[in-house]
Amino acid sequence: MSAIMIALNTVNPDNPDAGKAYAEAAMPLIKAAGGKPIGRFDCGEVVTGTGFPGLVLAVEFPSAQAIKDVFESEAYKALIPVRDKAFTSFNVCISNAD
């Protein structure tokens, strides 16, 4: 069963280079796990609510386990210091696509 990774993130405006470095390193890991980006949305006007992320990314994977494998990999764990500089908030959830 395929699964969708939904990332709800807020980019750190004080460190744009970290965001670029993170994306350049994370995308090959995502693609190697069968991930296919299906949408990237910059959040503009918030109609209701607080604490809304600045960026929403949706990526389809062959399974929920494939998503977990990316985040549990040593290669991804090595990116965590860059990720922590790139984002002021970083949240990921899994939604079943089927």
Secondary structure as the mmCIF struct_conf table of DSSP 4:
data_model
#
loop_
_struct_conf.conf_type_id
_struct_conf.id
_struct_conf.beg_label_comp_id
_struct_conf.beg_label_asym_id
_struct_conf.beg_label_seq_id
_struct_conf.end_label_comp_id
_struct_conf.end_label_asym_id
_struct_conf.end_label_seq_id
STRN STRN1 ALA A 3 VAL A 11
TURN_TY1_P TURN_TY1_P1 PRO A 13 ASP A 14
HELX_RH_AL_P HELX_RH_AL_P1 PRO A 16 ALA A 32
TURN_TY1_P TURN_TY1_P2 ALA A 33 GLY A 34
STRN STRN2 LYS A 36 ASP A 42
BEND BEND1 THR A 48 THR A 48
BEND BEND2 THR A 50 GLY A 51
BEND BEND3 GLY A 54 GLY A 54
STRN STRN3 LEU A 55 PHE A 61
BEND BEND4 PRO A 62 PRO A 62
HELX_RH_AL_P HELX_RH_AL_P2 ALA A 64 GLU A 72
BEND BEND5 SER A 73 SER A 73
HELX_RH_AL_P HELX_RH_AL_P3 GLU A 74 LYS A 77
TURN_TY1_P TURN_TY1_P3 ALA A 78 LEU A 79
HELX_RH_AL_P HELX_RH_AL_P4 ILE A 80 ALA A 86
STRN STRN4 PHE A 87 ASN A 96
#
